[in-house]
Amino acid sequence: MIDFCAIDFETATHERNSACEMGICVVENGVIVKTENWLIKPPSYPYFHPRNIDIHGITPRDVKDSPTFDEVWQEAEKLMYGNLMIAHNASFDAGVLRGCLDYYGFFKPKMNYLCSVQIAKKSWKDLQSYGLKNLANLHQINFNHHRAGDDAEVCAKIALLGFQKLMLTRTDEVQDVLKKNLKIL
């Protein structure tokens, strides 16, 4: 069966270490078993770029009493351990994860990751947009866009639907069929 975790970050600024929210959705045997979400106080606190706030709606007041990334990483890493990681526009989320790990001096786990945009492009040809909101609308999935837990869960659902369309039923099949899209954190 297919096992992976979908991850999403929202950031306070353009800096890759400025995660202000992290969501992880865990898929075991092709089924979503858990979605976790953390508001995070970024290193830039209390500064948030206005454009970022316009996107996700998270403000300094929302994270005032939240833990920093280093305080939630151990719990998050346990959810991700040994799993294939999937994210929508994965280069962004992998970059934020790398930025946070570097900032706090954590060892980067050796982890393969895939982009759900690439999965969607293989699964549904010729769509006008492969944005998360458009794919969710196509599959009648309602969610609170640009909130990390919701985005991670929708990413997982889109990936599962894509794997079903591609007739992939095991993690090793996913990695074999999509190997040219596979990256290492």
C-alpha positions, 0 to 999 in steps of 0.5 A, spaced: 500 500 500 501 507 499 504 510 505 507 518 505 506 524 508 503 531 505 506 537 508 505 544 507 508 551 510 505 558 510 511 563 511 511 570 515 516 573 510 520 571 504 525 568 508 525 560 507 526 560 515 520 564 517 515 558 517 509 561 521 504 555 520 506 547 518 501 542 517 502 535 516 497 529 513 499 522 514 497 517 509 498 509 511 496 504 506 492 509 502 488 512 507 489 519 511 490 517 518 492 524 521 493 531 520 497 535 524 497 543 524 502 547 528 502 555 528 509 557 529 513 563 532 518 565 526 525 568 527 522 574 524 517 575 530 513 580 530 515 582 523 510 579 518 510 581 511 503 584 509 503 580 502 504 574 506 499 576 511 494 577 505 495 570 502 494 566 509 491 571 514 496 569 519 498 575 524 503 576 529 498 576 534 496 569 532 503 566 533 505 570 539 504 564 544 506 559 539 512 555 539 518 556 535 520 551 529 525 548 534 520 546 539 515 542 534 520 539 530 521 533 534 514 531 534 513 533 526 519 529 524 516 523 528 510 523 523 514 524 517 520 519 519 521 514 513 515 516 509 515 519 502 514 527 503 509 530 498 507 537 497 504 542 492 509 546 489 514 542 493 520 546 491 517 551 496 515 547 502 522 543 501 526 549 501 522 552 507 523 545 511 531 546 509 531 553 511 528 552 518 532 546 519 538 550 517 536 556 522 536 551 528 542 547 526 538 540 525 540 535 521 536 534 515 533 527 514 535 524 508 528 524 505 525 523 498 519 528 496 515 529 490 511 535 488 503 533 487 503 538 481 507 533 477 502 527 480 496 532 477 500 533 470 501 526 469 494 524 472 489 529 469 492 532 462 491 539 459 488 542 465 488 550 465 491 550 472 494 545 476 494 550 483 491 546 489 485 550 489 483 548 482 485 541 483 480 541 489 475 544 485 475 539 480 474 534 485 469 537 489 474 538 495 472 544 500 478 546 504 480 553 507 486 555 502 492 557 505 492 554 512 497 549 512 493 543 515 488 544 510 493 545 504 497 538 506 490 534 507 488 536 500 495 535 497 494 528 500 487 527 497 489 530 490 496 525 490 491 519 492 486 521 487 492 521 482 495 515 484 489 511 483 488 514 476 495 512 474 493 505 477 499 505 482 497 502 489 504 501 492 509 506 495 515 503 491 511 503 484 510 511 486 517 512 486 519 507 480 513 511 476 515 518 478 522 517 479 524 522 474 520 527 479 523 524 485 528 529 489 532 528 496 531 533 501 
